[in-house]
């Protein structure tokens, strides 16, 4: 799975707007993990070194909101009508 994700990330360098859903997925799952797993452990003082390493690695998502073209996201994923299924 990680190799496939790495390939998608490399493709994102060549086709950044087409691979934007992968970046949004990355933002979503890392944010959820930090909020639902790491934050409660950190607040309660039960975070071990392994979880701390993972949390620090996930904190790179703080950069994502600044590099995502939000106008494009809103125009193409939220406002644009979807294709018909049938």
C-alpha positions as CSV (number, residue, x, y, z in Angstrom):
1,X,0.0,0.0,0.0
2,X,2.8,2.4,0.8
3,X,4.5,1.8,-2.5
4,X,1.3,2.4,-4.3
5,X,0.8,5.6,-2.4
6,X,4.4,6.7,-3.1
7,X,3.7,6.2,-6.9
8,X,0.7,8.3,-6.6
9,X,2.7,11.0,-4.9
10,X,5.3,11.0,-7.6
11,X,2.5,11.2,-10.2
12,X,1.3,14.2,-8.3
13,X,4.5,16.0,-9.1
14,X,3.8,15.6,-12.8
15,X,0.0,16.1,-12.7
16,X,-0.7,18.2,-9.6
17,X,-4.3,19.1,-10.2
18,X,-5.3,15.6,-11.2
19,X,-3.7,14.1,-8.1
20,X,-5.2,16.7,-5.7
21,X,-7.7,14.2,-4.3
22,X,-4.7,12.2,-3.0
23,X,-3.4,15.3,-1.2
24,X,-6.9,16.0,0.2
25,X,-7.1,12.3,1.4
26,X,-3.7,12.7,3.1
27,X,-4.8,15.9,4.8
28,X,-8.1,14.2,6.0
29,X,-6.6,11.0,7.5
30,X,-3.6,12.6,9.1
31,X,-5.8,15.3,10.7
32,X,-8.2,12.7,12.0
33,X,-5.4,10.6,13.4
34,X,-3.9,13.6,15.2
35,X,-7.2,14.8,16.6
36,X,-8.7,11.4,17.6
37,X,-5.6,9.4,18.6
38,X,-2.5,11.6,19.3
39,X,-4.2,14.6,21.0
40,X,-6.1,12.6,23.6
41,X,-2.9,10.6,24.4
42,X,-0.9,13.8,24.6
43,X,-3.4,15.6,26.9
44,X,-3.6,12.6,29.3
45,X,0.2,12.2,29.3
46,X,0.1,8.6,28.0
47,X,2.0,9.2,24.7
48,X,4.9,6.9,24.2
49,X,7.9,7.6,22.0
50,X,6.6,5.6,19.1
51,X,3.3,7.5,19.0
52,X,5.2,10.8,19.4
53,X,7.4,10.0,16.4
54,X,4.3,9.2,14.3
55,X,2.6,12.4,15.5
56,X,5.6,14.5,14.6
57,X,5.7,12.9,11.1
58,X,2.0,13.7,10.7
59,X,2.4,17.3,11.7
60,X,3.8,18.0,8.2
61,X,0.1,18.3,7.2
62,X,0.3,21.8,8.6
63,X,1.9,22.9,5.3
64,X,-0.9,21.3,3.1
65,X,-3.5,24.0,3.6
66,X,-1.1,26.6,2.3
67,X,-0.3,24.8,-0.9
68,X,-3.7,23.4,-1.8
69,X,-5.4,25.6,-4.5
70,X,-8.6,26.1,-2.6
71,X,-10.4,28.0,-5.3
72,X,-9.9,25.1,-7.6
73,X,-11.1,22.6,-5.0
74,X,-14.3,24.6,-4.4
75,X,-14.9,25.2,-8.1
76,X,-14.3,21.6,-9.2
77,X,-15.3,19.5,-6.2
78,X,-18.0,21.4,-4.4
79,X,-19.7,23.8,-6.9
80,X,-19.4,21.8,-10.1
81,X,-22.3,19.4,-10.9
82,X,-21.5,15.8,-10.9
83,X,-21.8,13.5,-13.9
84,X,-24.9,11.4,-14.3
85,X,-24.6,7.8,-13.2
86,X,-26.9,6.4,-15.8
